[in-house]
Amino acid sequence: MSRARDHHAWNGARIPEHDGGHYESWFLRANHPARPLAFWIRYTAFSPRGRPDARAGELWAIWFDGARGITLAHKHSLPWVACTFARDRLGVRLGEATLDDAHLRGALGEIAWALDYTRPRPPLLLLPEALYEGPFPKAKALVPAPMAVFGGTLQVAGETIEVRDWVGSQCHNWGSRHTDHYAWGQVAGFDDGPEVFLECATARVRVGPFSTPWVTLVVVREGTREWAVRSLWHGARARATLEAGRWSFEARDGRTTITAEFTAPAEAFVGLHYGNPPGGEKICLNSKLARCRLEIRDGTEVRRYETRHRAAFERLVDEAPRDIPLSI
C-alpha cells in the first residue's frame, strides 16, 4: 500500500544501526508573505563512515533579510547522547532544541525560534515512490509538509519578529552520501499564484570513475492538480543549464512540459560546509530569497507564474565561488 499521503511514515528517522555512514536532516523554511525575509532551520543527524564514536547532532539556523542586506547563519554540533530521533513520526531533540509535526523550538547564536506550523497539503515525493527503499540513489529527499503555514516568533539579533501566515515547507532528506552535484529549488506560493507549489532538482552522481548525465525531476501542484516529471528516463532527457547564480531547465513527460528559471545575486547566498559520510565535505550555496519564473504547458494549456524573492535555491558544489562567503 502506498504511504504517499502519510506524513508520519515519511518523517520517521532512517538512521541505520551499522556504522556505514549516514546523514539525515529535517529542515523547515518559510518566507514573509510580502517582504524579502526568510528563515531556514535544520535538524540533522550525522554519522561518518566507520566512526560510530563521532556521530553527532547538528543544529543549523539562517536568517535572510533582503531588505537590509543581512544574512545570519549559525551551526552547533551536539554529542550523540544529547540527541533523540523518533522512528515512527517526526520527533527530534537536539539538546534543548525540539521539532515535531506541529512545533519547533530552539536557539542558536543570534537566532531563537518558537514556531508552530500546520500541514494543509499531503506529502510530495520528488522521486518515484519505489526508489525511496532501494539502494539507488544514495541520497533521498521529499517534502512531508508542502505549503506549511507558520506562526509564532523569531528572535534575531535582539529583535522580535512576529511570524504570521508565513508559507513554506517541512522537508526530510537522508542518505549514505551526499549527491555529488545538484541544484535544488522550491517555491511555496508564487506572487501571482499563491496556491502553486514547485519542487525541483537537477543532479548527477558519480558511479565509479564516471558521472551520470544530469537528471532533472520536477513536481508542480496547484490545489489538487499536479504536473510532474518523476521518471529518471524522462529526467535524463531534460535540458538544464547551471551557471553562477542562475539555473534553468525544461523537462517533459508526455504532453506536459515544465520550464523554470531560478536566479539570485551572490549576496543572496550563504555558503555552508556539509560533511559527507564517506569522508570529505561538500559546499552548499544556500539562498531563500531567489527569483523564479515557471511555465507549464499541458497540451494546449499554458500557465505562467513568477516570484521576485520567495524561491529557495541551493547548489551543492566542491568549491565555493569567491564572491559567496562561507559562513559555516
N, C-alpha and C positions, 0 to 999 in steps of 0.2 A: 504493500500500500504506500502511496506517495505521502511523504511528510512535508510537501511543499507549503502547506498552509499552517504548519505547526512551528511557531517561533521558539517554543521551548526545545524541541528536538534539534533545531539548528543552532541554538546558543550554548548547549552543553559543552563542557571542556573536552578536548580530544587528546589531552596530554598522555603520552604513552608511558608504560611502566619501565621500558628499557631505556638505555642511555644513547640511542642512535641519533639524537639531536632533534630539537623541536622548537618552533616558536608558535605563539598563539596570541592573538590580540582581539580585544573588543574595543571599538572606538566609536565615539559619538561626536557629531558635528552639526552645527546649525548656523544660519545666517539671520541677521536682523531683517525684518520684513522690508525695509526700505533703505537703510543706511549701509555703507560698506564696513560692516562689523561682523565678525565671526569667531567662533571658538571651535577647538578640536581637543578632545580629551581621550586618552588611550590607556587602557589597562592591558598589560602584557605579561605573559609567562615566557621565559627564555631559558632553554636548556642546551648548552653547547655539546656537540657530539663527543662521547667518550669521557665527559667530565661532569658526572652527576653531582659532585660537590660544588660545582659552580652555577647550579641552577639559581635563578633569581626572578623576582617580580620586578616589573618596570612600570613606573607611572610617568606619563607624559602629559603636558598641557601646553597649548599655544593659544594666544590671543592675537587676532588680526584686527587692526584698526586702520583701515584705508583712509579715513578722513584725516587723521593726524600723521599718517605715515609711520605708525609704530607697530612693531611685531615683538611680542614677548614669548619666549619659548623656554620651557624647563623640563628636566627629566630627573628622576630619582630611582635608584635601584634599591631593592629591599631583599633581605635574606629570605630564602625559601620558607623557613619556619614561620615567617610573619605573613604568609600568603595562603589563601584558600581559593579553590576553583571548583564550583559545583559541576557535576557531570550530567545532571538531568534537567538543568534550567540555567538561566543567566543568574549567576551568583558568584561575585568576585570580591575578595577582600585583599587589599594590599596595604598592610599596616592599618592606618586609620581610614584609608580611602575605601569606599564601597561602591558597588554597582549591582543593580538588579534590573528586572524588566520594567520598572517604573520610576526608579530613583537613582541618582548618583550624587555622592558626597565626597569631598576631599579638598586638600590644599597642597600647593606645590609652589615654592618660590613666591613670586608676587601675585599668584593666581589662586583663588579659592572658589569652590562651587558648591551650591546647594540647589540642585535642579531636579525637577520631575519631568516625565515625558509620557506621552500616550502613543499608541501604535494603531493608527486608523487604517492601515493597509496591510495585506498579507505579505509574508516574506518574498523576496525577489532573488532568484537564482540566476547568476550570470552564466554558469556552466550547465551542460546537460546534467540532470539530477544524478544519473548513474556514476558520473565521474567523481562525485564527492566521496565515494567509498573506495575508489580504485587507487592504484599507485601513481597514476599519471593524471594530471600534472602534480608535481611535488608540492605546489602551493595552491590552496583553495581559498575562495572568497565568495561571500554572499551578503545580502542585506536583510537581516531578520526583521528590521523595522524601517521600511522606506516611508518617507513623508511623516516622520516622527515630529510631534509638536512639543516644544519645550517651554517650561515656565520655571520661575524661581529667581535666584540671584547669583551674580558673579561678583567677586571682589578682585579688582585688577589694579595693582599698584596703589592701593588705598582708596580707590573709587568704587562705589557700589553701583552696579549696573543691573537694572531690572530687566529680566528676560520674560517677555510676554508674547506668546504665539510665534516664537522663532521656529521655523521649519527646517528640518534636516533629516538625520538618519541615525540608526544604530547598526553598526556593521560588525562582522565577525570574519576573521581570516586565520589560517593556520597552515603549517607545513613543516617538512623536514629540511627545507632550504628555501631561500627567497628566489622568486623568479629572477632570472639573470638581468633582464632589462624590461621595463614596461612603462607605459603611460596609462594613467587611470583617471577617469573623470566621472563626476556625479553632479546632477542638478536636482534639487528638491524644490521645484516650483520656478518657472520662468517668469520674467517680468510681464509678459503678455500671455502666459499660460500657467497660472498658479497651481493647477492640479496636475501638471505634467512632471513626471519623474524620469530622469535619464541616468542609466548606469552603463558604463562602457570601459573597455580596456583594449590596448594594443600591446602585445607581449611576444617575447621569444625566449627560448631556453636553450641551454647547451646540452647536447646529447653526445657524450664522449668529446672528441675534438671539434665537433661541428655544432653549429647553431641552427635551430629550426627557422623556417620563414616567420616573418611577423604574422601574428594571428590577431584579428580584431573581432571582439564579441560585444554585442550591444543589446540592451533592452530598454524600451520606452513604454511607459504606462501613462494613460490619461483616464482616470477613473477606473472602470472595469475593463477598458480596452487596452490591448498590449500588442506592440510590434517588437519582434526580436530576431536577432541573428545569433543563435547559440551554437550552431553546428561548427565543429572545428574545421570541417571541409569548406564550408562557406566562409568561415572566418579567415582561413588561409588565402582565400581568393580576393579578400578585400584589399582596397588600396589605402595606404596610410602614409603620412608624411610627418616626421618628428624633427623639429628644429628648436633652437633656443627660444623658449617662451611661446612656442606655437606647436599645436598638434591638430591634424585634420585627418579625417578618414571618410571613406564611402564603403559601406557594407551592404550586401544584397542577399536575400533569401526568397526565392520565388518571385512574387510580384511586388515585394517590399524592398525599397532602397532607403537606407538611412545614412544621411550625411551630417557630419558635425565638425565644428572647428572650435578649439579652445585656445585662448591667448591670455597672456599675463606678462607684465613687465617684470624685470629682475627684482625690483624692490617689493613685489607682491609675494615672493617666495622666501622660504627659510630652508636651509639645508640641515638634514638630520643624519647622524650615523646610525645605521641599523646593523647590529651584529648578525652574522649568518651562522646558523647552527653547525655547518661543516667546518667553519673557520673563516677568518677574514671578516669583511664588512662591506655593506653597500651604502650608497648615499641616496637618501630620499629628498627630492626637491618638492616642497610642500607648499601649496597655496590654497586658500579657501575663498579668495576674492577674485577669481578669474572671470573672464567674459566667455560666453558660449553662444554659438549660433547652431541651430538644429533644423534639419529639414527631413520630413518623412514623405516618401512617395509610395502610395499604396494603390497600384493600378493607375487610375486617372486622378485620384485624390491626392492633393499636396497640402501638407501642413508645415508651417514655419514658426519657429519660436526663437526668442533671444533673451539673454540676461546679461546685464552690464557687469555685475560683480558678485553674483550668487553661486558661481560654479566652483566646485572642488576640482583641482588639477594637480596631479602628482606625477613625478617621473622617478624611476629608480635607475641609477647610473653607477658607474665605477668611480668617477671623479666629478667633483662639483665644478661648475663654471666659476671663473674668477669673480664675476660680478654678483654671485649669490653667497651670502655669508653662511658659514657652518656654525650654527648656534648650539647644537647639541651633538 
